[in-house]
Amino acid sequence: MFLPMDGKERRKLVETAMGRRSPSLVLSGAEVLNVYTGRTERADVAVAGRWIAYVGDLEEARIQPGTVTRVLDVSGCVLVPGYIEVHAHPFQLYNPVTLAEYVLPLGTTMLISDNLFLFTQLEEKEMIRIWDELSRLPVKYRWWARLDPQSHLPESLAHLFDDERVRRILQHPLVLQAGELSDWMPLLDGDERMQSWIGAAHEWNKRVEGHAPGASHRTLARLAAAGVTGDHESISPDEVWDRLRLGYMVTLRHSSLRPDLPVLMEGLVREREVPWHRLMMTTDGPTPSYFRQGFVDHLIRTAIDAGCDPVRAYQMVTINPAVYYRMDERIGGIAPGRLADINVLSSLDEPVPLQVIANGELVAAKGQWVKSPPTIDWARYSAVQRSSPWWADVQQLRWHVDEGETVPVLNLINPVITKLTEEAVSTGPDGAVLFEDDDRLFAYLIDRNGRWITRSLIRGFGRNIDALVSTYNGSGDWLVIGRNIEAMAQAVRRASDEGGGITWIQGGETYYHLPLPLLGLMSEWPMDRLAEKTDELTEKLKRFDHPFHDPVYTFLFLSSTHLPQARLTADGVLRVKDRTIVYPAERWE
């Protein structure tokens, strides 16, 4: 059961509902959005500890505030349930704590989150310790269990997706679903291990999240037959309907990379009959700059602006996910026996709350925390504070090719999609690749411990960049982009000194630096500061002809093997479609 209620809490709850005990909190004078009926109704709300004891006229129920009762007069306001983000990636440079700190005052009280980086970078016990600590925050974290790594795993790391390890995580009570399945072909091809995991997910009452952008009706039908229950990759109204007809729970996305919600919503509201109860919404792991607009509150506003009935918009981020994830008996609505996660709004047209109640306590008002925001002492988790002992050697970074040899070039079509070509290069007397007046840059992926390097060129990222290194990427290794070998070695050393980061060396000086000391992937900075810093990176890249708005996603996905057409991996440059290594890695051990 979700958020179990112990015997003491239950007795207190019943005694409060019966009027034999004073509530711990009363919200009086407001209209309450009843997400079950779709109506608003005048009602008071009595809270006992974490739980809602009564909704209605407290005088009629003979429920009286006592000396220890906190009474909030919310006359003229509207009460709605706390918002649920159903598809969070809590590691887009920020970390789970700084994300929670920022979004709770905006009304988000639950995050159903990707476990990918914690799962692939930490030992299982360390990850569970972090989950347990995060579960005590006012913002409730629940998790997915990844069944595929979304990047190519070398043989030495194959144990990360060992059958028993995946099963233990999938069965954990804080895990609500398997997925997202970015590599679903093995499932359709009859991979017994993948099929057994999907079977276990269903047996344990977990959902299965797909990831099938552009998939045909036929493919979606086959995935549904194989056990996939939901998908968030619709980019047109027709794709939404394809999924709805096949029984999927469909999540409408509005992210920093794919701001699709206005188009999807405008197409839906033109229809006479829409199964709104089968729809949810997500921000899908936005990068820090997005948060200036908001978070789930921004989804609600965007949907309303696109013509969605406000009640439907709120249901898509409250009761709909609660029902889908089988936790509506405890969360997702303002009703007796439900967790007291409540947002106090000025009106349904304004989704940013005036006040936020979480776990029965007033935690935020006017966009600020009432009490100190949550913290985790990351120093207690030694594996999170990664040391990066390897420094790049200039000679190791020089790329020597034979006369007439062609090399792979990753041509960026957009921030995340590449087209692979093989092209000739200029070389010096020693055979080292040289750049003249060229629109290409080196793009290397280097093992974080210095055991191998995968080399390619990249076009479309920018021009005349000396060296830019990012430990923030899909595989967690060193991604190095540039045209100056000495500067590339210098950038790696600078990032290594701080346990990881995004570092740009230009003209022999540090032009940009963002430390990422948590797994080399996440910052400890608050969201506002992080947004300013990522904006700075984007602006500086534009001076060097970078054409896109979200370079952080380019770093993330150059080593992520679920996207076309070619990716950098531990084995070499991978052509994704047929899983062929077109240019092998060079081993240094």
Summary of the structure (lengths in Angstrom):
residues: 589
radius of gyration: 25.4
end to end distance: 49.9
largest distance: 92.5
contacts: 2081
relative contact order: 0.12
helix: 29%
strand: 28%
